[in-house]
Amino acid sequence: MQIFKFGGASVKDAESIKNLAKVLQVVGYENTMIVISAMGKTTNALEKTISNYFNNKKELQSSIQDVAKFHNAILLDLFENINHPIFKKIASFFKDLSNFYDRNKSPDYNFIYDQTVGFGELVSTAIISAYLNESGIQNKWLDVREYIKTDNYYRNAKVDWEKTQHLISNKVDVSILNITQGFLASDPNNFSTTLGREGSDYTAAIFAYCLNARNVTIWKDVPGVLNADPRYFKNAQLLHKISYREAIELAFYGASVIHPKTLQPLQRKEIPLFVKSFLNPKDKGTCVSKGIDLDPVTPCFIVRKNQVLISLSSLDFSFIVEENISEIFNLLHVHKMKVDVIQNSAISFSVCVDNTYNTLENLLQQLKAKFKVSYHKNVSLYTIRHYDQKSIDSLEQNKTILLKQLYQKTIQIVTQ
C-alpha cells in the first residue's frame, strides 16, 4: 500500500485536477490511497461563512453561495454532461451546510468551525473521485470521519489510535484505489473534528501507520523540502534526504512543508515519506527516512509570523522560581497558547506564543494580577537549524532584535 496526499494548491482548479489524473497515470496508482485537501483557498472562504454566521447573518447565505459557485465552475469545466450525478451531490453538501447553520444551537466557535470547514474536503474529494472515475481511473470515495476517531477537542483533536486502527484495518479495501479527505475526523458522538490546520499530511500518516504502508508521498508545488520558504528567503535549496529526527526538529520549529504531527507515526514503523512536485512527478524530490540527518548539510531557515512575545517579571524583584513557572504554564495551557520560545533569568520570564484561539487579552489580564507584564504583538520568530555566522548575519540585517537564544544546532531570533 502507498499513500498519496494532494494539498489545496494541487487541486485549486479544473486544470490542476486534470494534472492530478496525469500524475497518477505517470507514477501508477495500484494499491494506493489518496488523501486530498480542500481546493485552493476554500478553507479561508468557509471561515468567512463562520464569521458571517456570528457577525453578519444577512451575508451568510451569499458567502455560502460564493463557495458553491466556485466549485460549480470547476464542475462545469470537468464534466460535459450537466446531468452527471456529481452536480446534485455537490449541491446537497452545500444544502447540508446551510441546514447546519439553521438548526445549530451551540455558541461554541470551535465546534461550529469544525462542523463547517470540513465541507471543503468533502466537496473536493467527491469532485475528484467522480472525475477520475469518468476518466477511467476507477476508485472508491471514503468518508474519513468513519475511519479516524478523535476526542472532541475541536480544531486540534487528538486521535483515538485504538478505535482508528480497528476501523481502518477492518473497513478499508486495500485492493482498490481509495480517495478520502485530509484534515477531518469525528468524535465519539460523530460530530466532525479537525486535526489542526494543514492536518491533511497527518491524515496520510495515520492511514499509512494503520495500513502498514510502504511509503507516503506528499505532492506539492515545490520540488521537495527546501531549506527555506522561498516566499520569505532568497535562493532556497532542495534537501535531498532528511532523517526522521531532523525532520521532526524542523517541523517542531514550524517548517511549513511537513505537519508537526505527521512524522511520529511514520517514524515508529520506519515508513519513508517523500515530498515531490506534482509539476514534475518523475523528479526524486526529498526523502525523509532513517539515516543521515541532512543531505546536503546547510543552514535551514524557518519563520513564524504574527507571534506574540510576552515578557514577565516579578512585582517585588523576587526570583521567578518553579512555582511561578508552573503557574504561568498552567495559564498558557488554559488559554490554549502554543509556546514556541521560552527564555528566563532570575527575575524575568519570556515566551513567544501563537495566539491561534484569540485568548490573548484574557491571558494578559490574569498574568497582570501577579506579574509585571509587557508584550509585543505581530512579531516574527526566526529559527535557523545548522546555523553559521553568515546565516545569522544575513537574517539579522535591518531587523530589530527583541530576543535571541542559541542552542547547539539551533538559533531562534524574535524580531519586530
C-alpha positions as CSV (number, residue, x, y, z in Angstrom):
1,M,0.0,0.0,0.0
2,Q,1.2,3.5,-0.7
3,I,-0.4,6.8,0.4
4,F,-0.6,9.9,-1.8
5,K,-1.5,13.3,-0.3
6,F,-2.5,16.2,-2.6
7,G,-2.8,19.6,-1.0
8,G,-5.0,22.6,-1.9
9,A,-2.5,24.0,-4.4
10,S,-2.5,20.8,-6.4
11,V,-6.4,20.8,-6.8
12,K,-7.1,24.5,-6.9
13,D,-8.9,24.5,-10.3
14,A,-10.1,22.2,-13.1
15,E,-6.6,22.1,-14.8
16,S,-5.0,21.1,-11.5
17,I,-7.4,18.2,-11.1
18,K,-6.7,17.1,-14.7
19,N,-3.0,17.3,-13.8
20,L,-3.6,15.1,-10.7
21,A,-5.0,12.4,-13.1
22,K,-1.9,12.7,-15.2
23,V,0.4,12.3,-12.2
24,L,-1.4,9.1,-11.3
25,Q,-1.0,7.8,-14.9
26,V,2.7,8.7,-14.8
27,V,3.6,7.2,-11.4
28,G,0.9,4.5,-11.1
29,Y,-1.9,4.1,-8.6
30,E,-2.0,0.3,-7.9
31,N,-2.6,-0.4,-4.1
32,T,-3.0,3.3,-3.4
33,M,-5.0,5.5,-1.1
34,I,-5.2,9.3,-2.0
35,V,-5.8,11.9,0.7
36,I,-6.9,15.3,-0.6
37,S,-7.3,18.7,0.9
38,A,-9.9,21.4,0.1
39,M,-9.5,23.2,-3.2
40,G,-7.3,26.3,-3.2
41,K,-8.5,28.9,-0.6
42,T,-11.8,27.1,0.2
43,T,-11.0,26.8,3.9
44,N,-10.5,30.6,4.1
45,A,-13.8,31.1,2.3
46,L,-15.6,28.8,4.7
47,E,-14.0,30.6,7.6
48,K,-15.7,33.7,6.2
49,T,-19.1,32.0,6.4
50,I,-18.4,31.3,10.1
51,S,-17.6,34.9,10.6
52,N,-20.9,35.9,8.9
53,Y,-22.8,33.4,11.0
54,F,-21.7,35.2,14.1
55,N,-21.3,38.8,13.0
56,N,-23.3,39.4,9.8
57,K,-26.1,36.9,9.2
58,K,-27.6,38.8,6.3
59,E,-24.4,37.9,4.3
60,L,-24.3,34.3,5.4
61,Q,-26.2,32.7,2.5
62,S,-24.3,34.8,-0.1
63,S,-21.0,33.7,1.4
64,I,-22.1,30.1,1.2
65,Q,-23.2,30.6,-2.4
66,D,-19.8,32.1,-3.2
67,V,-18.1,28.8,-2.2
68,A,-20.8,26.8,-4.1
69,K,-20.3,28.9,-7.3
70,F,-16.5,28.4,-7.1
71,H,-16.9,24.6,-7.1
72,N,-19.7,24.6,-9.6
73,A,-17.5,26.4,-12.1
74,I,-14.9,23.7,-11.7
75,L,-17.6,21.0,-12.2
76,L,-18.6,22.7,-15.5
77,D,-15.0,22.6,-16.7
78,L,-14.6,18.9,-15.8
79,F,-18.0,17.4,-16.8
80,E,-19.6,18.0,-20.2
81,N,-22.8,16.4,-19.0
82,I,-24.5,18.8,-16.6
83,N,-26.9,16.0,-15.6
84,H,-24.0,14.0,-14.1
85,P,-24.9,12.9,-10.6
86,I,-21.9,14.8,-9.1
87,F,-23.8,18.1,-9.6
88,K,-26.6,17.0,-7.3
89,K,-24.2,15.5,-4.8
90,I,-22.2,18.8,-4.5
91,A,-25.4,20.8,-4.3
92,S,-26.5,18.5,-1.4
93,F,-23.3,19.3,0.5
94,F,-24.0,23.0,0.4
95,K,-27.6,22.4,1.4
96,D,-26.3,20.4,4.4
97,L,-24.1,23.3,5.4
98,S,-27.0,25.8,5.2
99,N,-29.2,23.4,7.2
100,F,-26.5,23.1,9.9
101,Y,-26.4,26.9,10.4
102,D,-30.2,27.0,10.5
103,R,-30.5,24.3,13.3
104,N,-27.3,24.9,15.2
105,K,-27.8,25.9,18.9
106,S,-24.2,25.8,20.1
107,P,-22.5,29.1,20.7
108,D,-19.0,27.4,20.7
109,Y,-17.0,28.9,17.9
110,N,-14.6,25.9,17.8
111,F,-17.4,23.4,17.4
112,I,-19.1,25.4,14.6
113,Y,-15.7,25.8,12.9
114,D,-15.2,22.0,12.7
115,Q,-18.7,21.4,11.5
116,T,-18.2,23.9,8.8
117,V,-14.7,23.8,7.3
118,G,-14.8,20.1,6.6
119,F,-17.2,20.7,3.7
120,G,-14.2,21.9,1.7
121,E,-12.6,18.4,1.8
122,L,-15.8,16.6,1.4
123,V,-16.6,18.6,-1.8
124,S,-13.1,18.4,-3.3
125,T,-12.8,14.6,-2.8
126,A,-16.3,14.0,-4.2
127,I,-15.5,16.0,-7.4
128,I,-12.1,14.4,-7.9
129,S,-13.4,10.9,-7.3
130,A,-16.1,11.4,-9.9
131,Y,-13.7,12.9,-12.4
132,L,-11.2,10.1,-12.0
133,N,-14.0,7.5,-12.5
134,E,-15.2,9.4,-15.6
135,S,-11.6,9.3,-16.9
136,G,-11.2,5.6,-16.5
137,I,-9.3,5.7,-13.1
138,Q,-11.7,3.6,-11.0
139,N,-11.8,4.5,-7.4
140,K,-13.9,4.4,-4.2
141,W,-14.8,7.5,-2.2
142,L,-14.5,7.2,1.5
143,D,-15.8,9.5,4.3
144,V,-12.8,9.8,6.5
145,R,-15.0,10.5,9.5
146,E,-16.0,6.8,9.5
147,Y,-12.4,5.8,9.9
148,I,-10.4,8.3,12.0
149,K,-11.9,8.8,15.5
150,T,-10.8,11.5,17.9
151,D,-11.7,13.3,21.2
152,N,-13.9,16.4,21.0
153,Y,-11.1,19.0,21.3
154,Y,-12.4,20.9,18.3
155,R,-9.9,22.4,15.8
156,N,-7.0,20.3,17.1
157,A,-8.5,16.9,18.0
158,K,-6.4,14.0,19.4
159,V,-6.6,10.7,17.6
160,D,-8.0,7.7,19.4
161,W,-5.5,5.3,17.9
162,E,-7.1,2.1,19.1
163,K,-10.5,2.8,17.6
164,T,-8.9,4.3,14.4
165,Q,-6.7,1.3,13.9
166,H,-9.6,-1.1,14.3
167,L,-11.8,0.8,11.8
168,I,-9.1,1.3,9.1
169,S,-7.9,-2.3,9.4
170,N,-11.3,-3.8,9.1
171,K,-13.1,-1.4,6.7
172,V,-10.6,-0.2,4.1
173,D,-10.4,-2.4,0.9
174,V,-6.8,-2.1,0.0
175,S,-7.2,-3.9,-3.3
176,I,-8.7,-0.8,-4.9
177,L,-7.8,2.9,-5.3
178,N,-9.4,4.8,-2.4
179,I,-9.9,8.5,-2.2
180,T,-10.6,10.3,1.1
181,Q,-10.4,13.6,2.9
182,G,-7.4,15.1,4.8
183,F,-7.8,17.2,7.9
184,L,-11.1,15.6,9.1
185,A,-12.2,13.1,11.7
186,S,-15.1,12.6,14.1
187,D,-15.6,12.4,17.8
188,P,-17.5,9.8,19.8
189,N,-20.8,11.5,19.0
190,N,-20.0,11.5,15.3
191,F,-19.6,15.3,15.1
192,S,-16.9,16.4,12.8
193,T,-13.5,17.3,14.2
194,T,-10.3,18.6,12.6
195,L,-6.7,17.7,13.2
196,G,-5.3,21.2,13.1
197,R,-4.6,23.5,10.2
198,E,-2.5,21.7,7.5
199,G,-3.6,18.4,9.1
200,S,-4.0,16.6,5.8
201,D,-0.4,15.4,6.0
202,Y,-1.2,13.9,9.4
203,T,-4.2,12.1,7.9
204,A,-1.9,10.5,5.3
205,A,0.4,9.4,8.1
206,I,-2.5,7.9,10.2
207,F,-3.6,5.8,7.3
208,A,0.0,4.8,6.5
209,Y,0.6,3.7,10.1
210,C,-2.7,1.7,10.3
211,L,-2.3,0.1,6.9
212,N,1.5,-0.6,7.3
213,A,2.1,1.3,4.0
214,R,5.4,1.0,2.2
215,N,5.6,4.8,1.8
216,V,3.8,8.2,1.9
217,T,4.2,10.8,-0.9
218,I,3.1,14.4,-0.3
219,W,2.6,16.2,-3.7
220,K,3.5,19.9,-3.5
221,D,4.1,22.9,-5.9
222,V,7.8,22.9,-4.8
223,P,10.4,20.3,-5.8
224,G,10.6,18.9,-2.3
225,V,11.6,20.1,1.1
226,L,13.6,23.2,0.8
227,N,16.0,24.7,3.4
228,A,13.8,27.9,3.5
229,D,10.4,29.1,2.4
230,P,11.0,30.8,-1.0
231,R,8.3,33.3,-0.1
232,Y,10.5,34.8,2.6
233,F,14.0,33.8,1.7
234,K,16.1,34.0,-1.5
235,N,18.0,31.1,-3.1
236,A,16.1,28.3,-1.3
237,Q,17.9,25.0,-1.7
238,L,16.5,21.5,-2.2
239,L,17.2,19.0,0.6
240,H,17.6,15.5,-0.9
241,K,17.5,13.5,2.3
242,I,16.4,14.2,5.8
243,S,16.3,11.9,8.8
244,Y,13.1,11.4,10.8
245,R,14.8,13.2,13.8
246,E,15.9,16.2,11.8
247,A,12.5,16.4,10.0
248,I,10.8,16.3,13.4
249,E,13.0,19.1,14.6
250,L,12.3,21.2,11.5
251,A,8.5,20.5,11.9
252,F,8.6,21.4,15.6
253,Y,10.1,24.8,14.8
254,G,7.5,25.5,12.2
255,A,8.7,24.3,8.8
256,S,5.6,24.5,6.7
257,V,6.2,21.7,4.2
258,I,5.6,18.9,6.8
259,H,3.0,19.0,9.5
260,P,4.4,18.7,13.0
261,K,2.4,15.6,13.9
262,T,2.9,13.8,10.6
263,L,6.3,12.3,11.3
264,Q,5.9,10.4,14.6
265,P,3.6,7.6,13.3
266,L,5.8,7.2,10.2
267,Q,9.0,7.0,12.3
268,R,7.5,4.4,14.6
269,K,7.2,2.0,11.7
270,E,10.0,3.4,9.6
271,I,7.7,4.3,6.7
272,P,9.6,6.6,4.3
273,L,8.0,10.0,3.5
274,F,8.6,11.5,0.0
275,V,7.9,15.2,-0.8
276,K,7.6,15.6,-4.6
277,S,6.5,18.1,-7.2
278,F,3.1,17.5,-8.9
279,L,4.5,19.6,-11.8
280,N,7.5,17.2,-12.3
281,P,6.3,13.9,-10.8
282,K,9.3,11.9,-12.1
283,D,11.8,14.0,-10.1
284,K,13.1,12.4,-6.9
285,G,12.1,15.2,-4.6
286,T,13.0,14.7,-0.9
287,C,13.1,11.5,1.1
288,V,12.5,11.6,4.9
289,S,13.6,8.3,6.4
290,K,16.0,6.5,8.7
291,G,19.7,7.6,8.1
292,I,21.8,10.7,7.9
293,D,20.4,13.9,9.3
294,L,20.7,16.1,6.3
295,D,21.9,15.9,2.7
296,P,23.2,18.4,1.9
297,V,24.2,19.9,5.2
298,T,23.2,23.5,5.0
299,P,21.5,26.1,7.3
300,C,17.7,25.7,7.3
301,F,15.6,28.8,7.8
302,I,12.1,28.8,9.3
303,V,9.9,31.8,10.1
304,R,6.6,32.1,12.1
305,K,4.7,35.3,11.5
306,N,2.1,37.1,13.7
307,Q,3.5,35.8,17.0
308,V,3.2,37.5,20.4
309,L,6.2,38.0,22.7
310,I,5.2,38.2,26.4
311,S,7.7,39.2,29.0
312,L,7.1,38.8,32.7
313,S,8.9,39.9,35.8
314,S,8.1,39.7,39.5
315,L,6.5,42.7,41.1
316,D,8.8,42.7,44.1
317,F,12.1,41.7,42.3
318,S,11.9,38.2,43.8
319,F,13.1,35.2,41.8
320,I,11.0,33.6,39.1
321,V,11.0,30.0,40.5
322,E,9.4,26.7,39.8
323,E,6.1,27.6,41.4
324,N,5.8,30.8,39.3
325,I,6.8,28.9,36.1
326,S,4.2,26.2,36.8
327,E,1.5,28.8,37.3
328,I,2.5,30.6,34.1
329,F,2.4,27.4,32.0
330,N,-1.0,26.4,33.6
331,L,-2.4,29.8,32.3
332,L,-0.9,29.3,28.9
333,H,-2.5,25.8,28.8
334,V,-5.9,27.1,29.9
335,H,-5.8,29.8,27.2
336,K,-4.6,27.3,24.5
337,M,-1.5,29.2,23.7
338,K,1.2,27.4,21.7
339,V,4.6,28.2,23.1
340,D,7.4,28.5,20.6
341,V,10.2,30.0,22.6
342,I,11.0,30.2,26.3
343,Q,13.7,32.3,27.9
344,N,14.1,33.0,31.6
345,S,16.5,34.7,34.1
346,A,16.5,35.2,37.8
347,I,13.6,37.7,37.8
348,S,12.2,37.6,34.3
349,F,10.5,35.1,32.0
350,S,9.7,35.5,28.3
351,V,7.6,33.4,26.0
352,C,6.8,33.7,22.3
353,V,3.4,32.3,21.6
354,D,0.9,31.7,18.8
355,N,-2.5,33.3,19.7
356,T,-4.5,30.9,17.5
357,Y,-7.6,30.9,19.7
358,N,-7.6,34.7,20.2
359,T,-7.4,34.4,24.0
360,L,-4.5,36.8,24.5
361,E,-6.4,39.6,26.3
362,N,-7.8,37.3,28.9
363,L,-4.4,35.7,29.5
364,L,-2.8,39.1,29.9
365,Q,-5.4,40.2,32.5
366,Q,-4.7,37.1,34.6
367,L,-0.9,37.4,34.3
368,K,-1.0,41.1,35.4
369,A,-2.6,40.1,38.7
370,K,0.8,38.5,39.7
371,F,3.5,39.8,37.4
372,K,4.7,42.9,35.7
373,V,3.8,42.3,32.1
374,S,5.0,43.7,28.8
375,Y,4.2,42.3,25.3
376,H,4.8,42.8,21.6
377,K,2.2,41.7,19.0
378,N,2.8,40.8,15.4
379,V,6.4,39.8,15.9
380,S,8.3,37.3,13.7
381,L,10.1,34.3,15.1
382,Y,13.0,33.1,13.0
383,T,14.7,29.7,13.6
384,I,17.9,28.6,11.9
385,R,18.9,24.9,12.2
386,H,22.6,24.2,11.5
387,Y,23.4,27.9,11.7
388,D,26.7,29.6,10.9
389,Q,27.7,33.2,11.4
390,K,27.0,34.1,7.8
391,S,23.4,32.9,8.1
392,I,22.9,34.7,11.4
393,D,24.3,38.0,10.0
394,S,22.1,37.8,6.9
395,L,19.0,37.2,9.0
396,E,19.6,40.0,11.5
397,Q,20.3,42.6,8.9
398,N,17.9,45.6,9.1
399,K,15.8,44.0,11.9
400,T,15.1,45.0,15.5
401,I,16.0,42.0,17.7
402,L,13.7,41.5,20.7
403,L,15.0,38.1,21.8
404,K,17.8,35.8,20.8
405,Q,18.5,32.2,22.0
406,L,21.3,29.8,20.9
407,Y,21.4,26.1,21.2
408,Q,24.0,23.6,19.9
409,K,22.5,23.3,16.4
410,T,19.7,25.9,16.5
411,I,19.3,29.7,17.0
412,Q,16.0,31.4,17.5
413,I,15.5,35.2,17.0
414,V,12.4,37.2,17.7
415,T,12.2,40.4,15.6
416,Q,9.8,43.4,15.4
